[in-house]
Amino acid sequence: MSAPTVATVQVRPRSDASHQLVTETWSTEPPVPVDEYSDLYGNPIKRLIMPEGPLTMRYDAIVAVPVEPDPYALNAPQLAVDQIPGELLHYTLPSRYCLSDELMSMAWELFGN
């Protein structure tokens, strides 16, 4: 970093009925203070100030998950945007988990018509 920079990091899985966090380790080099909080969905977030210069972040976890995959409906209908319930619309917005700006050209090729 060329200057101290605030970062939020979301790497820790949320433990719930379908998966349990067994062990985890988090570290930075050099060591920096980390503030932890939960987002609106209960996902754990770490906030830190990355110092000027190099910084290494390391996260390791073991998570117990079910053997069977999550059920899904193969025959679920595709809805027009105006038919999607309002409480679900935020799931259709861009996310940095899905690099929407980098995938835009592929999306236009597949769904542009």
WOMO-V642646 format. One record per residue. N is the residue number from 1. RES is the residue in one letter. PSI is psi in degrees with one decimal (none if undefined). Layout:
n->(N;N)
res->(RES;RES)
psi->(PSI;PSI)
This chain:
n->(1;2;3;4;5;6;7;8;9;10;11;12;13;14;15;16;17;18;19;20;21;22;23;24;25;26;27;28;29;30;31;32;33;34;35;36;37;38;39;40;41;42;43;44;45;46;47;48;49;50;51;52;53;54;55;56;57;58;59;60;61;62;63;64;65;66;67;68;69;70;71;72;73;74;75;76;77;78;79;80;81;82;83;84;85;86;87;88;89;90;91;92;93;94;95;96;97;98;99;100;101;102;103;104;105;106;107;108;109;110;111;112;113)
res->(M;S;A;P;T;V;A;T;V;Q;V;R;P;R;S;D;A;S;H;Q;L;V;T;E;T;W;S;T;E;P;P;V;P;V;D;E;Y;S;D;L;Y;G;N;P;I;K;R;L;I;M;P;E;G;P;L;T;M;R;Y;D;A;I;V;A;V;P;V;E;P;D;P;Y;A;L;N;A;P;Q;L;A;V;D;Q;I;P;G;E;L;L;H;Y;T;L;P;S;R;Y;C;L;S;D;E;L;M;S;M;A;W;E;L;F;G;N)
psi->(142.0;-13.5;156.7;136.1;131.0;135.2;145.1;136.3;126.2;89.9;-22.3;127.0;146.1;128.3;133.6;-165.1;-26.4;-18.0;145.7;132.8;119.1;-54.5;155.4;152.3;141.5;133.9;157.5;150.5;111.8;158.6;134.7;150.0;143.6;128.5;132.7;139.3;172.4;142.2;-174.1;-22.0;3.2;6.7;133.1;135.8;140.4;135.9;133.2;160.9;112.2;125.0;165.1;140.1;-170.9;147.9;131.9;128.0;136.2;133.8;128.7;141.3;151.6;127.4;130.6;124.4;157.7;153.5;-38.9;144.2;161.9;141.7;149.2;155.4;109.1;-26.0;17.2;135.1;153.2;125.4;149.3;152.8;-39.1;-8.3;-6.3;128.4;139.6;-38.4;-9.2;-10.0;-34.1;-21.2;-13.6;-4.3;156.7;150.4;150.5;-12.2;-32.2;109.5;75.6;-37.2;-31.2;-20.0;0.8;-44.0;-39.0;-39.6;-42.4;-38.7;-42.3;-37.0;8.7;-17.6;none)
